[in-house]
């Protein structure tokens, strides 16, 4: 599997994840939710990276 198709697949995954969380974010625009989002964001990035790396390993 090429890197490009891997990246395209990952963007689909990222879109799904962000659609789920965007509802929560737009529902609360308070300072508290910003703090929560700042805690969630690094976890999301980490999860996405792990998914990406796993896919790359699987398809190599």
N, C-alpha and C positions, 0 to 999 in steps of 0.2 A: 504494500500500500504506500502510495506516495505521501509526502509530507503535506502537500496541498489539500488532498482529500481528507486527511486527518484533521487539518485545521478547520476545514469547512464543517466536518462532523462536530467538532468541538464548539464551533460557533452556534450550532443548533442547540447543543446542550446548555451553553451559556445563556442563550435566549430563553430557554425554558426556565432555568433557574431564576433569571432576572424577572421574568413575568410573574413568577410566584412571589418573589420578594417585593416587587414594585408596588403591588397592591397594599402590602403592609406599610411601605415607606410613604406612599401618597396618602394613606389613611391618617397617618400621624406625622405632622411636620413640626412637632415640638422638639425642644432641646433634648428631652429624654430619648426620643426615637433616634435623634442624630447620634447620641452616645451609643445606643444599641447598634445602629447601623455601622458605626466605626468599629465596633467589636465584631460584627458579623462579616464585614467586608474582607478582612484578612483571612478568615476561615473559608469564605467562598473562593477567594483567589487560590488558597492552598488546595481546596477540593478540586477546583478546575485543573490546576497543575497536575495533581495526582491522577485525575482521569485522563488527562492528555498523555502523561508519561506511560500509564498503563496501556492505553490504546497503541502508542508507538511501539511498546514492547510486544504486544500481542500480534501486531500486523507486520512486524519486521521479519 
